[in-house]
Every structure is written in C-alpha cells, then in structure tokens.
Amino acid sequence: MKWNYRIVNTKTQNNGEDWYCLQEVFYNDADEPTGFGAPCLGSEDMESFKDVWYMMKCAMKLPPLQEEDFVEFVREEEDDE
C-alpha cells in the first residue's frame, strides 16, 4: 500500500465547516486516495523522525485534499485498546 502525508479538509469532523488536518493518506494501485488515518506525529527513532518531518514539509507544498476526493471515503479510527 502506498501512503504519504497530505493536508485533508475534514469538514465532517467540524459540522460541515473547514477543518484542515495533516493526515496519513492511503492510495490504491491507481494512485487514487482511498482513506486517511488519525492525525499523528511520531516515529520509532529520531533518524526516521527526520524522514517523517520531511514528508510533512512536502505535504505543505501540495493542494489540500477534500473528503470527496477519496474514491472510498474511509477514515481509519484510532484503536480504543
């Protein structure tokens, strides 16, 4: 599965009003966005965190995705465990 960080306008999370969040976005084989996870900032060590930070910086250069841009609107929920 391919993924990257993107800014997503998650209006459904804010009563229909704009709500821009940095999200992990997942893509199908046709490079269409299929879902996104909960906002996160983290990595297993500082070296790989530099890669995470770089990917987030790249996300700021791309136009925000809208929820309706996703071919299968699926939001990955956080585990309650």
Residue pairs with C-beta under 8 A, 6 or more apart in sequence:
1 26
1 27
2 26
2 27
2 31
3 24
3 25
3 26
3 27
4 24
4 25
4 27
4 55
4 58
4 59
5 22
5 23
5 24
5 25
5 52
5 55
5 56
5 58
5 59
6 22
6 23
6 25
6 33
6 36
6 59
6 62
6 64
6 65
7 20
7 21
7 22
7 23
7 59
7 60
7 62
7 64
7 65
8 20
8 21
8 23
8 25
8 36
8 64
8 65
8 66
8 67
9 18
9 19
9 20
9 64
9 65
9 66
9 67
10 19
10 20
10 21
10 23
10 67
10 75
11 17
11 18
11 19
11 66
11 67
12 67
13 19
13 21
20 64
21 39
22 39
22 56
22 59
23 36
23 37
23 38
23 39
24 36
24 37
24 40
25 33
25 35
25 36
25 65
26 33
26 34
26 35
26 36
26 37
26 76
27 33
27 34
28 34
28 71
32 70
32 71
33 65
33 69
33 70
33 71
34 70
34 71
34 72
34 74
35 70
35 72
35 73
35 74
35 75
35 76
36 70
36 75
36 76
37 75
37 76
38 76
38 77
38 78
41 52
42 49
42 52
43 49
43 51
43 52
67 73
